[in-house]
Amino acid sequence: MTETTIVPPTTTAGPAPVIRLIGWCTLAVMLAFLVNNVLTFWFDWPGIAPFLGMDSTGTIGIQAGLQLIIYIALIGLAIQYALSRGDAPLRRDAEIVTGWNTFFIRAAFWVVFLVGLVDTAISALRVEDMLPQLLGDEMASNLVKSAYRGYYVHGPVVLLGIAMACVTRTLGFLWLALLVVVAELGIVFTRFVFSYEQAYMGDLVRFWYAALFLFASAYTLLEDGHVRVDVFYAGFTRRNKALVNSVGSILLGMSLCWTVIVLGMWSKSSIINSPILVYEVTQSGFGLYLKYFMAGFLAVFAVSMMMQFVAMLFEASADRRGEPGARKISTEITH
């Protein structure tokens, strides 16, 4: 079981404004990159390449200027907020970022839960050739097209999932483990009892399991549940552990997240952008039309981990400064 206890405060020292600047500016740059990624590759805006000398035409238009302004404005807001906080406790900043991340992951859960159910229903009706009778020949023909299903079916369901996240307060991805078991159990029963199995059934298990593995990573980091391969860390003092965590958050954690984001979303042919832009599906014939969604899982993983590493940086720096209210997580194994 996991217990949270309060560690008494010690002396306060350390450059809180500098740490706060690093954390909030990192999130600002990431948000600007993601917004510009959508504008550039979904709406054919030019990006900021002309300002970097990377555009062969050398033309700097209004759209490119607006995209540059997005970077400047978000970074400016991050700097203004960080400086306005002065030497205020960093734990509050960690709580804010963790709260945003909690909502982000909760929304991601509702999206994959609802999209998985809806796409499974459509695929099941298609396998049994029931779509024409229920929806008509034209609609049945359209639902076979990945772009149509992605835009007109998955799109509204995504918005519904985000709305569900706004009115719920639990971390929904915890239920994904049960959903994976139920989906796999359904395959076992239909295969060995009724001698019936279709490609979409296995696709649903993989879809939900991938979401569980990637979406839960940030929560696991928050609860210090990742396996640590260390020799000396366990014997460190709290302040030295905080130093290791803060340095590791920047050099190892954030750098990994930036690697996934940049390599996965740098161009139209990148490993995240490419499947999403063309609504890529599997070649299994009558499986789910959700392969492009699973490419997006990598982006969800990188963004959620980036936010949690920033929160971890704030929390570790607060420990270094001796701020009150530190969380001490201990795990007891019972038999």
Secondary structure, 3 states (H helix, E strand, C coil): CEEEEEECCCCCCCCHHHHHHHHHHHHHHHHHHHHHHHHHHHCCCCCCHHHHCCCCCCCCCHHHHHHHHHHHHHHHHHHHHHHHHCCCCHHHHHHHHHHHHHHHHHHHHHHHHHHHHHHHHHHHHHHCCCHHHHHCHHHHHHHCCHHHHHHHHHHHHHHHHHHHHHHCCCCHHHHHHHHHHHHHHHHHHHHHCCCCCCHHHHHHHHHHHHHHHHHHHHHHHHCCCCCCCCCCHHHCCHHHHHHHHHHHHHHHHHHHHHHHHHHHHCCCCCCCHHHHHCCCCCCCCCCCCCHHHHHHHHHHHHHHHHHHHHHHHHHHHHHHHCCCCEEEEEECCCC
